Amino acid sequence: MGRIVHFGLGNFSRAHLLDYTADAGGWDVIGVSLRSAKVRDGLATQGFNYILNVQGEGLKPITILQNILIASDDMQKILEAMATADIISATVTEKGYHLDTAGKLDLKDCDIASDLKGYPLRTLIGFIAHDLATRSRPVTVLSCDNRVENGSSLRRAVADFAKAARLEIDWTQVRFPNAMVDRITPATTDAVRADCNDPMAVPTEAFREWVIENSFAGPHPDWPDVQFVEDVRPHELRKLRMLNGAHSFLAYAGLMQGYSYVHEAISDLRIRTKAKQLMLDAGATLPAEVRNQVPDYTKALLARFDNPELAHRLDQIAMDGSQKLPYRFLDTLREGGSPMLIQAVRAWMTFCQEQTEKGIPLYDPKAKEIAQAVNSERSETALLEVIGATDLAPTILG
C-alpha cells in the first residue's frame, strides 16, 4: 500500500485529493495541520472517516484518512511520517508558500524566520526542506494549490529555504510536478451536517478535474479521470484566469451589493454580464491550444456559478485577496489590457477601502499593509504596491 502525507485538511482537500485517492484504492493518507487542531479533533471522534456530500450523486463515505498530526504537538511524528511517504502533498492556500511579490521565498516572514532558526517547525516549506535533507528514498512533492506553476513555485521556495538554512538536498530524489485542481467546495453548513448526520461532512459539486504534470519520483495512485500531461500551464491558466478570476470579481462586486453567495451575485444581470466578459477577456490571453475551449468553458462556469445548492459564500472567496490577485487578474492584465479586468482590480480596491473605513478587519495576510495603504495620502497607488502591481498603475488608475 502506498502512502500520502498531506498538509492542509480543509474542505477542498477532503473533496478533491482524498476523494480521488479513495476511488483509486490501495493508498492511505496521513494529514498534517500546521495550525488548528479543530479538524483533527472533529474527525478523530469518528475514526477519521467522513461523508462527502456530492450534489446530485448522494452521500459518499471517505475512509482512507488514517490520522491527522498537528505541527505544534507532533513535529517529530510528522517528520517520521514524511520519511516513509511516497507522496507529500499540500493544500495550504497561496499564503502558505510565504512568497514575496516577486515570487521568492520571503526570508523575513516571521514563520519562515522562525523555521530558519530551527525546531519547532511551523511551515510547509520548513517541513519539506528538513525532510528532503535527511531523505533516503525518492518522493514526489505534489502541490494542489491555486498557483501558476505551483510545483515549480514550491520547489523554488524549498530551495531558497535550504540554502538559507544550509541544508543539503539530493535533488535527484525528488520531483515537484505542476498541477491544476478544480472542484467548487463551499464551507459546510448546519443543514449539510444534519442531512449527512455527520458534523464533519463536506459538501461539493459533482464536477471535478485534476491535471498533473507527468513527473513522479516514484509510484502514485491510479487516480481515475486524472489527466497526466507534459505541460500543465495551459490548463492552469484557463482555470486560474477564467474560473478563479471570475470568482474573485463576483466576491468583491457581490459583497459590495449586499449579496452573500455566488449564486446570488451571478443572478444580478449587471454583475453577470461583467463576469462573463471577464472570462472572455481572460480567455483571449490563454495559450492557443486551449483558446478554442473558452466559449464552452464560459458557459459551463456560468452554469456552475448559478447552482444555489452549493451555497458558496462570497466572503470565503474574498479572503487573502493580496495573495490571489496576482494570478487571477494581474498576470492577465500584463498580457493584454482589458477594461473588465481593470474593473475587477478596482473592485478589490474599493472593497478594501470600504471594509477598512467601516472598521471591519480583512482576512488577509497583508491586512495591516492594506489598512495602511487605504489610510495613506495616495491610497490607490499604495494598494497596488501591496500586491506588486505598481507597473500596472498607468493602466489601472488611468
N, C-alpha and C positions, 0 to 999 in steps of 0.2 A: 504493500500500500504506500502511495506517495503522500507527502505532507506539504501543506502550505502554512506559513506563518503570515498572518495578515494584520497590518497596522490600520486601525480605524474601523470600528464595528458599528458605524451608523446605519441608518436605514438603507442607504444606497448599496453598500457592500453586501448587506444581507438580502437585498432584492436582485443583485446582479452577480457578483463573483460567486457567492455561496449557492445561489440558485443554479447557475451553470455547472458548478462543481458537483452539486448534488445529482444533477442529471447525468453527469459523466460517470459517476461511480468509481470506487476504488481509491478514493483520496479522502483525507480528512483535513480539518482546518483548526489551527490554534490562533485565537485572536489576541491582539495586543491593543490596549488603550493607553495612550500617553498621558491622559488627564483624568477623566472622571471614571469612577467605578460603578456608575449608575447602570449601564447596560450589563456589565458583568453580574452585578447583584441581582438584577431582574431575571436574567437568563439562568443563573446558577440554581435558582429555586425550581426550575423545570428541566434540569439536566442539559441546559444549553440548547434545547430544541425550541422551535417557534413556528408560528404559522405565517406563511406568505399568502396574503390575500390578493390574488391576481384577478383583476377586474375582468369579468366575462368568462373566466375559466375556473373560478372556485377557489377553495382553500387548499393550500399545498404545504404539508409538513416538511420542514427542513431539519435534518437530524445529523448533519456532518460536523457541526461545531463541537469540538472536544473540550475546550476550556477558553477562558479569557484571562490574560495576565495583565496586571496593572503596573506601569513603569515605576511608580513610586513605591510599590510593595515588592515587586518580583523581578528586579532588574537582572539578577543573575540567572533566574529561571528563563527569562526572555532570551538572553544570550545563548543559553543551553539549547533552547528550542530552535533558535535560528541556525545553530551549528549543524543540526541534522535535517534541516528543511531542504526540499528540492526547489521550492519557490518561496521567495519573500515578496509579498505584495502589499499594496498600500492604497487607501483612500483617506488621505489626511487633509484634503482640500488644498487650494492654492497656497494658503498661508503656511501650511505645514512644510513647505520647501525652504522657507526662510531666505528667499532671494531678494536682492535689491532691484531697483527699477531697471538696471542694466542686465538683469538675469543672472547675476553672480551671487554666490553664497554671501549673505550679509554676516560677516565675521563679528560685527558689533551688536548683532541681535542678542538680547540678554540670554535666551535659551541656548543659542549656539555658543556664545561666550562661556556659559556655564559648562557645557559639554566639553569644550576645548580644555577646560581645567581638569577634567577627569570625571570620575563617578561621583554622584549618581547621574546617569544619562537621562535626558529629557526629550530628545528629538529623534525623529525618524532618521535623520542624516547621521547623527551620532551613533545610533544603534547599528546602522548598516556599515558604517566605516569601521567600527570596532569589530563587528562580526567578520568582515572581509579580511581584516588584518590578521586574524587568527584561524581563518578557514582552511580546512584540509580537503574539502570536496567541492565540486562545482555547484553553482547556484545561479538561478535566474531571479533577478530583481524586477518585478513587474508593477509599474505604476498604473493605477486605474483612476487617475485624477484628470480633471478637465484642463489640461495644459497642452500647448503646442509642443510636439516632440517631448512628451512627458518623460519617457525613459532616458533620453539624452540629457534633459534638464536635471533629472535625478542623479545621473552618473556624474555630471559636472559638479553638482553640489557636494557629492560624496568625495570626489577627487580633491576639491578645494578644502574640504574639512580634513581629509587625510594628510594633505600637505601641511596645513597649519598645525595639526596635532602630531606631525612627524610619525605617522603610521604608514607602514609599508604594506602595499596590497599587490597580490598577484592578479593582475587584470585578465590574465588568460583563463582564470577560473570562473569568471562571472560575465553575464550578459544582462543588458538593460534594454529590452525591446520597447519600442514605442507602441502605444495602443490607443484606440478610440473606444469609449464606452458610451452607451446611450440607453437609458430607461428612466422615465419620469417616475420619481419616487417621493411623494409628499410626506410630511410628518404624520405620524399615527394620531388618530383621533379617538376619543372615548367611544364613538359609535363603532369604529373598526374593532377596537378591543372587545366590545360587547358582542359584535357579530361573530368574531372568531373565538370567543371565550378564551382569550389569550391576552394578558396585559402587555406582552412583548411582540404582538403581531405587527407585521409590516405590510402596508398597502402599496400596490404598484399597478401600472398598466400592463396589458398583455404584451405590448411591443417590447422587444429587447434587441440590442445589437452590440456586437463586440468584434472589433477588427484589431488584430495583433500582428506586429512585425515578426516574421518567421525567424527569430533569433533566440534560441534557447540554449543554455549551457548543459541541460540535462533533460529528464523526462518532464512531461506536462500532462494534465488530464486530457482525456479525449472529449473535450468540450463540444457539445452539439451546436451546430449552426455558427460557430465562430469562423470568421474569415482570417486565414493566415496569408499575409501578403508580404511582398518585398518592401513596399513603401506605404506607410500608413498616412503620410501627410495629406494627400488629397481628401481622404475620408475624415480626418480630424478637423481639417479646415472647414469642410462642409458642415459638420456638426457644430463646431465652436462658433462660427460666424453666423450661421443661419438659426439653428435652434437656440443655442445659449445666448447669442446676441439678441434675438427677439425676446427671449425670456427676461433678460435684464431690462430691456426697454419697457416691456409690459409691467415689470415690477415697479420701476420708478414712475412711469407715467400713470399707472393704475393706482398706486398708493396715493399719489397727489390728487387723484379724482375721488378718493374715498373708497376704492374697491379693496377687497381683502384677498380675492382668489384670482387665479389666472383665467378661469372661465368667465368671470365677471368682467375683467378688463378687456378680454378679446371680444366680448359681446358688444362693447362700445364701438360703434361704427367708425368713429374718428380714430380711435386708438388702433382698431383692427386694420384700417387702411394703411396707417403708418407702419404697423408691424409687418404687414405683407410687403410693403415697399422696401423696408429694411432687409427682409430676406432676399428679395430680388436684387437689390443693390449689392448686398454681400455676395450673392451667388455669382454676380458678374466678375468678381475678383478671384474666383476659385480656379484651380488648375483645369486645363482643357479636358482632362479625362473624366471629370465629374460634373462639368458645367451643364451637360445635357440632362442631368438629374434634377436641376434646380426647379423647373415648373412642378414636377410631380412631388418633389420633396417639400416644396412650399405648401402645396395642397394638403399633403399628409400631416404636416406640422400644424396647420390651422385646425384640422380635424382633431388632433391630439389635444391642442390647447382648448378646444370647445368642450371637452369632456368634463361635465360637472361632478362626476362621481370621484374623480381623483382629488378634488379639493386641495389643489396645490397652492399654498399660501404665498402671496407676493412678498411678504416680509422675510420669508425663508430664502427666496431668491435674491432679495436685495442685500443680504448680508455680504460682508467682505468685498464691497464694490471696488475698492482700490486694487485688490488682487485680480479681479475678474476683467475689468475694463480693458487692460492692455491686450488681452487675447480676443475679447468679444467685439470691441469697437476700434481700438486704436490701430492695430495692425492692418485692419481692413481699410481704414481711412488713409493710411500711408500708401496703399496700393491704388487708391482712386477716390477722389473727393466725392462725397455723396451728401446732399442736403439732409437726407433722412438719418444718416449716421451721425452727422453733426448734431441734429436734434436729439439723438439718443444720448450722446455725451452730455449735452446741456441738460437733459432730463435728470441725469445723475447729479450734476452740479446744483440744480435747483432743489432736488431732494435733500442734498447735504445742507444747503443753506436753510431750507425751511425747518428741517429737524433740529439743526443747531440753534436757530433763533427761537424755537419753541422749548429749548432745553431738553430735548429728547436725545438720549445717548445713542450713537451709532454703533451697530455691531460690526466693527471693522478693526483690523489690527493697527490701522493708522487713524483711528478715531481722534486721537489727540492732535495729530498733524492737520487733519481735516478741519477740526474746530478752529485751530489757529489760523488756517488759511481763510476760512469763512469770515473771521473777525479781523482780517488784515485789510489794509487800505486797497489793495488790488486783489480782491478775493478770487475772482475768476482765474486770473493768471496763476495765483498761488495754488488753487485747486488742481490746475493742470500740472503744475510742478510736482505735486504729491503723487500723481500717477505716471510721472515720467513722460509727459506729453507737451513739454514746452516747445518742441519743434512743430507741433500742430496748432499752436496758439493763433497764428495768422489765419488758418483755415477755420478753426472752431469759433474764434472770437470776432473774426472779420476785420 
